[in-house]
């Protein structure tokens, strides 16, 4: 069974805690069975959080970009 990864990248100019808050409150456009990649890239003004979403048997890659 082949799985296609959809990447959700969130660019925020705020603390990581708020991103986790939005994630827990389901306010981010995540697909079911989302797996959070345990890596973050910090820049002086932004925090990038990448989510890997398994969408199985979907023949296209989708990318979601949300500014908070």
C-alpha positions as CSV (number, residue, x, y, z in Angstrom):
1,X,0.0,0.0,0.0
2,X,1.5,3.3,-1.1
3,X,1.1,6.4,1.0
4,X,1.4,9.9,-0.2
5,X,2.7,12.5,2.2
6,X,1.1,15.8,2.4
7,X,3.1,18.5,4.1
8,X,1.6,21.2,6.2
9,X,4.0,24.1,6.9
10,X,3.0,26.8,9.3
11,X,4.9,30.0,9.4
12,X,4.3,31.9,12.6
13,X,5.9,34.9,14.3
14,X,4.9,33.7,17.7
15,X,5.9,31.0,20.3
16,X,5.7,27.3,19.7
17,X,3.1,27.0,22.5
18,X,0.5,28.8,20.5
19,X,1.0,26.5,17.5
20,X,0.5,23.5,19.8
21,X,-2.6,25.2,21.2
22,X,-4.1,25.6,17.7
23,X,-3.2,22.0,16.9
24,X,-4.9,20.7,20.0
25,X,-8.0,22.8,19.3
26,X,-8.1,21.4,15.8
27,X,-7.9,24.9,14.3
28,X,-5.3,23.8,11.8
29,X,-6.3,22.3,8.5
30,X,-5.0,18.8,9.3
31,X,-6.2,15.7,7.6
32,X,-7.2,12.6,9.7
33,X,-4.3,10.4,11.0
34,X,-1.8,13.3,10.9
35,X,1.7,12.5,12.2
36,X,3.7,15.4,13.6
37,X,7.3,15.5,12.4
38,X,9.4,16.0,15.5
39,X,11.6,18.7,14.0
40,X,11.3,22.4,13.9
41,X,13.4,25.0,12.1
42,X,13.8,28.2,14.1
43,X,14.4,31.6,12.5
44,X,14.6,35.0,14.3
45,X,11.0,35.8,13.5
46,X,9.4,32.6,12.4
47,X,8.9,29.1,13.6
48,X,8.3,26.5,11.0
49,X,6.4,23.4,12.0
50,X,6.1,20.6,9.4
51,X,3.3,18.1,9.7
52,X,3.4,14.9,7.7
53,X,-0.1,13.7,6.8
54,X,-0.7,10.2,5.6
55,X,-3.5,10.4,3.0
56,X,-3.1,6.9,1.5
57,X,-4.1,6.0,-2.0
58,X,-4.5,9.6,-3.1
59,X,-2.7,10.2,-6.4
60,X,-1.7,13.8,-5.8
61,X,0.4,15.6,-3.2
62,X,-1.2,18.5,-1.4
63,X,0.5,21.3,0.4
64,X,-1.1,23.5,2.9
65,X,0.4,26.8,3.9
66,X,-1.3,28.7,6.7
67,X,-0.1,32.0,8.2
68,X,-1.1,32.6,11.8
